[in-house]
Amino acid sequence: MNQPEPRILQPGDPGYEAAGAAPRITKPRSAAASAREAIRRRPKLEKAYRTGVTVVGGTTVGLGVVLMPLPGPGTLIALGGLAILGTENERAKRINQQGVALVKRAGEAAKRRRAARRRAPDAT
C-alpha cells in the first residue's frame, strides 16, 4: 500500500509542455458562479451567505474608516469593504462606484499639480 510520492513535472520532462496546454476542467469564474447559484437555491444557506458577506464587508468598511486619519490605505480598505458589500447590495455597489470615481479624479488632480510644480521655475 505504499504509493510513491507524486512527482512534479519540471521543464524538459516529457509531457511538461502538454500539461500546460491541457484544457482546464472549469474556469474559476464559472466555478464561482455555479457555487453561488447553488447557494441561491437553498434559502437558509442564502441567508447565511448574505449575513456573512454583510459582516465581512461591514467590518472591512469600519476598519477602513478607522484607519482613514492615519497614514496608510484607509480609504482603499473602506472602498474594498464597499466592493464586498456591493456583491450583495445594489446601494453599496453604487456608493463604491462613486467612491472609486472620486478617488480616480483626485489621483488625476494630484498628478496634474505635481506636473505643474515640476514645470514651475524655482522661487528661491
Beta strands, then each sheet from edge to edge (+ up, - down):
end
